[in-house]
């Protein structure tokens, strides 16, 4: 029953419905959103990406980050899972199954595994579960900044750099200009604009999500115009769904076991599990546009993270409620012990 409630919440989420609508619009109106089309996606998206990361910078509280600096073991675990364990799982999967899965879809899974953690949902779920919120804010924020450099680097290890691969130097410069610069600019202007944007956070969140929807629409438009989707068939969607589900199950099991083996407190365990298992569509869609450019396979490359995103929300929402119930029971037992000492 609880699982159905969380599934209903995700199904009625306007952003997730918007992702489905964006793919349908790309099917019926592919030329409008493709590169060089009437939407002028190549310009609109660059402006939108800059705006999104500027808003992230304005909303990022440096004070909360400083509060989260204490627990180094938790931070090392989260960043290791985000940028080392995920890619190693992909590497093993590629060795075992790579020959049976379309190469662009495997590249999509690599890209998913190389992405940073989310900020908003990691922090929100950690808070609702009764976890260590300052540590979640620090790790999710640190992951986003590290991802600007590590995500293209990890992808380049597999696809190569230079001719036929990623021009790593040029890509890093573009990512710094389009992602890091607005992030830093937002932080610098936070003392002047922070309160204004905090009062209107609902609207900044909507702007953030609308840019992602434009990116998804444009990516699928380019894929439709190139004929890539017609060549692949519906089997890739089922493969992406199965792969994303198995990956999430493995990573949740591993993060939970690791946090308990390191003897984390319940609050730290919650932050570690939620931050280390998440992958960011909010960072992933803009970065993909910069890393892969107008690659006609971009729609297929983004497919795994588009599936993993709602899956992680559903599963981690159910887990957050379970953690919160466990915390309430422990608190009740402690109160009872105080009131009725043996």
C-alpha positions as CSV (number, residue, x, y, z in Angstrom):
1,X,0.0,0.0,0.0
2,X,2.8,2.4,0.9
3,X,4.6,1.5,-2.4
4,X,1.4,2.3,-4.3
5,X,1.2,5.7,-2.6
6,X,4.7,6.6,-3.6
7,X,4.2,5.3,-7.2
8,X,1.1,7.4,-7.5
9,X,3.0,10.5,-6.3
10,X,5.7,9.9,-8.9
11,X,3.1,9.2,-11.7
12,X,1.3,12.5,-10.9
13,X,4.6,14.5,-10.7
14,X,4.3,17.1,-13.5
15,X,8.0,16.9,-14.3
16,X,8.0,13.1,-14.9
17,X,4.9,13.5,-17.0
18,X,6.7,16.3,-18.8
19,X,9.6,13.9,-19.7
20,X,7.1,11.5,-21.3
21,X,5.4,14.4,-23.1
22,X,8.8,15.7,-24.3
23,X,9.6,12.3,-25.9
24,X,6.1,12.2,-27.5
25,X,6.5,15.7,-28.9
26,X,9.9,14.7,-30.3
27,X,8.2,11.8,-32.1
28,X,5.6,14.0,-33.7
29,X,7.6,17.3,-34.2
30,X,11.2,16.2,-34.5
31,X,12.5,18.9,-36.8
32,X,11.4,21.8,-34.6
33,X,13.6,20.8,-31.6
34,X,16.5,19.4,-33.6
35,X,19.8,21.3,-34.0
36,X,19.2,24.0,-36.6
37,X,15.4,23.7,-36.2
38,X,12.8,26.4,-35.4
39,X,13.4,26.2,-31.6
40,X,17.1,27.1,-32.1
41,X,17.9,24.5,-29.5
42,X,21.7,25.1,-29.7
43,X,21.2,28.7,-28.3
44,X,18.1,28.2,-26.1
45,X,19.7,25.3,-24.2
46,X,23.1,27.0,-23.6
47,X,21.2,29.9,-22.0
48,X,19.0,27.6,-20.0
49,X,22.0,25.5,-18.7
50,X,23.8,28.7,-17.6
51,X,20.7,29.8,-15.8
52,X,20.2,26.4,-14.0
53,X,23.7,26.3,-12.6
54,X,23.5,30.0,-11.6
55,X,20.4,29.2,-9.6
56,X,22.2,26.2,-8.0
57,X,25.0,28.5,-7.0
58,X,22.6,31.1,-5.5
59,X,20.7,28.4,-3.5
60,X,23.8,26.6,-2.2
61,X,24.3,27.4,1.5
62,X,28.0,27.6,2.3
63,X,27.1,27.6,6.1
64,X,25.3,24.3,5.8
65,X,28.2,22.8,3.9
66,X,30.7,23.9,6.6
67,X,28.4,22.1,9.2
68,X,28.7,18.9,7.2
69,X,32.5,18.8,7.0
70,X,33.1,16.8,10.2
71,X,32.4,13.1,9.1
72,X,35.2,12.4,6.6
73,X,34.5,8.6,6.5
74,X,31.0,9.3,5.3
75,X,32.2,11.8,2.6
76,X,34.9,9.4,1.3
77,X,32.3,6.5,1.1
78,X,29.8,8.6,-0.8
79,X,32.3,10.0,-3.4
80,X,33.9,6.6,-3.8
81,X,30.6,5.0,-4.7
82,X,29.6,7.9,-6.9
83,X,32.8,8.1,-9.0
84,X,34.5,4.7,-8.6
85,X,32.1,1.9,-7.6
86,X,29.4,2.8,-10.1
87,X,31.9,2.9,-13.0
88,X,33.5,-0.4,-11.9
89,X,30.0,-2.0,-11.9
90,X,29.6,-0.7,-15.5
91,X,33.0,-2.1,-16.4
92,X,32.2,-5.6,-15.1
93,X,28.7,-5.4,-16.8
94,X,30.3,-4.4,-20.1
95,X,32.7,-7.3,-20.0
96,X,29.9,-9.8,-19.3
97,X,27.0,-8.3,-21.4
98,X,28.5,-5.6,-23.6
99,X,28.3,-7.7,-26.8
100,X,24.5,-8.3,-26.3
101,X,23.5,-4.7,-25.7
102,X,23.5,-1.8,-28.3
103,X,26.7,0.2,-28.0
104,X,24.9,3.5,-27.6
105,X,22.8,2.1,-24.7
106,X,26.0,0.8,-23.0
107,X,27.5,4.3,-23.5
108,X,24.3,5.6,-21.8
109,X,24.8,3.3,-18.8
110,X,28.4,4.4,-18.6
111,X,27.3,8.0,-18.6
112,X,24.7,7.2,-15.9
113,X,27.4,5.6,-13.8
114,X,29.8,8.5,-14.2
115,X,27.3,11.2,-13.2
116,X,27.3,13.1,-9.8
117,X,24.7,12.6,-7.1
118,X,21.6,14.7,-6.9
119,X,21.3,17.6,-4.5
120,X,17.6,18.3,-4.0
121,X,16.2,14.8,-3.7
122,X,19.1,13.4,-1.7
123,X,18.8,16.2,0.9
124,X,14.9,16.0,0.9
125,X,14.8,12.2,1.4
126,X,17.6,12.3,4.0
127,X,15.6,14.9,5.9
128,X,12.3,13.1,5.8
129,X,14.0,9.8,6.9
130,X,15.6,11.5,9.9
131,X,19.2,11.4,8.5
132,X,22.2,13.7,8.7
133,X,21.0,16.6,6.5
134,X,24.2,18.8,6.7
135,X,26.3,15.8,5.6
136,X,23.9,15.1,2.7
137,X,24.1,18.7,1.6
138,X,27.9,18.7,1.7
139,X,28.2,15.4,-0.2
140,X,25.6,16.2,-2.9
141,X,27.1,19.6,-3.5
142,X,30.7,18.3,-3.6
143,X,29.6,15.6,-6.0
144,X,28.1,18.1,-8.3
145,X,31.3,20.2,-8.5
146,X,33.5,17.1,-8.8
147,X,31.2,15.8,-11.6
148,X,32.1,18.8,-13.8
149,X,35.6,17.4,-14.1
150,X,35.2,13.6,-13.3
151,X,32.2,12.8,-15.4
152,X,33.8,13.7,-18.8
153,X,37.1,12.2,-17.7
154,X,35.4,8.8,-16.8
155,X,33.6,8.8,-20.1
156,X,36.7,9.6,-22.1
157,X,38.5,6.6,-20.5
158,X,36.1,4.4,-22.5
159,X,35.3,6.4,-25.7
160,X,38.7,7.9,-25.9
161,X,39.7,11.6,-26.4
162,X,40.5,13.5,-29.5
163,X,39.4,12.3,-33.0
164,X,36.5,9.9,-32.8
165,X,36.0,10.4,-29.0
166,X,35.7,13.3,-26.6
167,X,37.9,16.4,-27.0
168,X,38.6,16.4,-23.3
169,X,40.4,19.8,-23.1
170,X,37.7,21.6,-25.1
171,X,34.9,19.7,-23.2
172,X,36.3,20.7,-19.8
173,X,36.6,24.3,-20.9
174,X,33.0,24.3,-22.1
175,X,31.8,22.6,-18.8
176,X,33.7,25.2,-16.8
177,X,32.2,28.1,-18.8
178,X,28.7,26.7,-18.8
179,X,28.5,25.0,-15.4
180,X,31.3,26.0,-13.0
181,X,31.3,29.7,-13.9
182,X,27.6,30.3,-13.2
183,X,27.8,28.1,-10.1
184,X,30.6,30.4,-8.7
185,X,28.8,33.5,-9.9
186,X,25.7,32.4,-8.1
187,X,27.7,31.8,-4.9
188,X,29.3,35.3,-5.2
189,X,25.9,36.9,-5.6
190,X,24.2,34.8,-2.9
191,X,24.7,37.5,-0.2
192,X,22.7,40.0,-2.4
193,X,20.2,37.6,-4.1
194,X,20.0,34.6,-1.8
195,X,16.9,35.8,0.2
196,X,15.0,36.8,-2.9
197,X,15.6,33.4,-4.6
198,X,14.8,31.6,-1.3
199,X,11.4,33.3,-1.2
200,X,10.8,32.3,-4.8
201,X,12.4,28.8,-4.7
202,X,9.3,27.2,-6.1
203,X,9.7,29.2,-9.3
204,X,13.4,28.6,-9.6
205,X,12.7,24.8,-9.2
206,X,10.2,25.1,-12.1
207,X,12.7,26.9,-14.3
208,X,15.3,24.3,-13.5
209,X,13.0,21.4,-14.6
210,X,11.8,23.2,-17.7
211,X,15.3,23.5,-19.0
212,X,15.8,19.8,-18.4
213,X,12.6,19.1,-20.4
214,X,13.9,21.2,-23.2
215,X,17.1,19.2,-23.2
216,X,15.3,15.9,-23.3
217,X,13.0,17.1,-26.1
218,X,16.0,18.4,-28.2
219,X,18.0,15.2,-27.6
220,X,15.1,13.0,-28.8
221,X,14.4,15.3,-31.7
222,X,18.0,14.8,-33.0
223,X,17.6,11.1,-32.5
224,X,14.3,11.0,-34.4
225,X,15.7,13.1,-37.3
226,X,18.7,10.9,-37.6
227,X,16.5,7.7,-37.7
228,X,18.3,6.2,-34.7
229,X,15.2,5.3,-32.8
230,X,13.6,3.7,-35.8
231,X,16.7,1.5,-36.2
232,X,16.9,0.4,-32.5
233,X,13.3,-0.6,-31.9
234,X,11.4,-0.9,-28.5
235,X,13.7,-3.5,-27.1
236,X,16.2,-0.9,-26.0
237,X,13.6,0.6,-23.6
238,X,13.0,-2.7,-21.9
239,X,16.8,-3.3,-21.7
240,X,17.3,0.1,-20.2
241,X,14.5,-0.5,-17.7
242,X,15.9,-3.9,-16.6
243,X,19.5,-2.6,-16.4
244,X,18.5,0.5,-14.4
245,X,16.4,-1.6,-11.9
246,X,19.2,-4.1,-11.4
247,X,21.8,-1.4,-11.0
248,X,19.7,0.4,-8.4
249,X,19.1,-2.8,-6.4
250,X,22.8,-3.7,-6.4
251,X,24.0,-0.2,-5.4
252,X,21.4,0.1,-2.6
253,X,22.4,-3.2,-1.2
254,X,26.1,-2.3,-1.4
255,X,25.8,1.1,0.2
256,X,23.6,-0.2,3.1
257,X,26.1,-3.0,3.8
258,X,29.1,-0.7,3.6
259,X,27.6,2.0,5.9
260,X,26.8,-0.8,8.5
261,X,30.3,-2.3,8.1
262,X,31.8,1.1,8.8
263,X,29.5,1.3,11.9
264,X,27.8,4.6,10.9
265,X,25.2,6.0,13.2
266,X,21.6,5.6,11.9
267,X,21.5,9.2,10.7
268,X,24.8,8.9,8.9
269,X,23.7,5.6,7.3
270,X,20.7,7.3,5.8
271,X,22.7,10.1,4.4
272,X,25.3,7.7,3.0
273,X,22.8,5.4,1.3
274,X,20.7,8.2,-0.2
275,X,23.6,10.3,-1.5
276,X,25.8,7.4,-2.7
277,X,23.0,5.6,-4.7
278,X,21.6,8.7,-6.5
279,X,22.4,10.0,-9.9
280,X,21.5,13.5,-11.1
281,X,19.3,14.0,-14.2
282,X,19.5,17.8,-13.4
283,X,23.3,17.7,-14.0
284,X,23.2,14.9,-16.4
285,X,21.0,16.4,-19.1
286,X,23.0,19.7,-19.4
287,X,26.3,18.0,-19.2
288,X,25.4,15.5,-21.9
289,X,24.5,18.3,-24.3
290,X,28.1,19.7,-23.7
291,X,30.0,16.4,-23.7
292,X,28.3,14.7,-26.7
293,X,27.2,17.8,-28.6
294,X,24.6,17.2,-31.3
295,X,25.3,13.4,-31.3
296,X,22.2,11.8,-33.0
297,X,22.4,9.1,-30.4
298,X,22.0,11.5,-27.4
299,X,18.4,10.4,-26.8
300,X,19.6,6.8,-26.3
301,X,22.6,7.9,-24.2
302,X,20.2,9.8,-21.9
303,X,17.7,6.9,-21.7
304,X,19.2,5.1,-18.7
305,X,19.4,8.2,-16.5
306,X,15.8,9.1,-17.5
307,X,14.6,5.7,-16.3
308,X,17.0,5.6,-13.2
309,X,15.7,9.0,-12.1
310,X,12.1,8.1,-11.3
311,X,13.1,4.6,-10.1
312,X,15.4,6.1,-7.5
313,X,12.6,8.5,-6.4
314,X,10.1,5.7,-5.9
315,X,12.4,3.2,-4.2
316,X,14.2,5.7,-2.0
317,X,10.8,7.4,-1.0
318,X,9.7,4.0,0.3
319,X,13.0,3.5,2.1
320,X,12.8,7.0,3.6
321,X,9.4,6.1,5.2
322,X,10.8,2.9,6.5
323,X,13.8,4.7,8.1
324,X,11.5,7.3,9.6
325,X,9.2,4.7,11.1
326,X,12.2,2.9,12.6
327,X,13.5,6.2,14.1
328,X,10.0,6.8,15.6
329,X,10.0,3.4,17.2
330,X,13.5,3.8,18.6
331,X,12.5,7.2,20.1
332,X,9.3,5.7,21.6
333,X,11.4,2.9,23.2
334,X,13.9,5.4,24.6
335,X,11.1,7.5,26.1
336,X,9.5,4.3,27.6
337,X,12.9,3.4,29.1
338,X,13.3,6.8,30.7
339,X,9.7,6.8,32.1
340,X,9.9,3.2,33.3
341,X,13.4,2.5,34.5
342,X,14.1,-1.1,35.6
